[in-house]
Every structure is written in structure tokens, then in C-alpha cells.
Amino acid sequence: MADRTPLYLKLAYQEWFDQHPEARMEIATTTVRQQKLPGSPAAYVKNTPGGEVQITKEEFDARYWAREYAPFV
């Protein structure tokens, strides 16, 4: 599947990874997902060996993009 992510978002995601270098090593083993319960705002979590950890939308977006499209990870 072709990556149709706008350049400004790619740059934002790459900047996030530059600020969080440890996340690059986790891409292959740590999945993320969005949870939405009726009447509640969306929550974002990453699955770690220690269990689920809540993360920000920015982290979710960067990790999701990297897992799907990023050749640098």
C-alpha cells in the first residue's frame, strides 16, 4: 500500500521519533490501538510486556504511521 501521508505529517512523526529514540526499537514488538467507548473520548494505548500503557494521540499517530509505512524504523 502506498504511503499517502502528507509531508508535514511525515516530518512531525520523524521529529517525534527523534525526540523518543527508544521508540524506534519498540516498533516491531509494541502495538498501539485506539479505544473508544460510547460517550467517552478516545483513549490511546500501547501494548507492552508489562501490560497496556495509555499514550498521547501524537505518540499513537507516530507509532501507527511508523508501523505501517516508515522505512527508517
BELWO-V184301 format. One record per backbone hydrogen bond with DSSP energy under -1.0 kcal/mol. NH is the residue of the N-H (numbers start at 1). CO is the residue of the C=O. Records with the same first field share a line. If there is no record, write none. Layout:
BEGIN
NH->CO  CO
END
This chain:
BEGIN
10->6
11->7
12->8
13->9
14->10
15->11
16->12
17->13
18->14
19->15
23->20
29->26
30->26
33->45
35->43
40->37
43->35
45->33
46->53
47->31
48->51
51->48
53->46
55->44
60->56
61->57
62->58
63->59
64->60
65->61
66->62
67->63
68->64
69->65
70->65
END
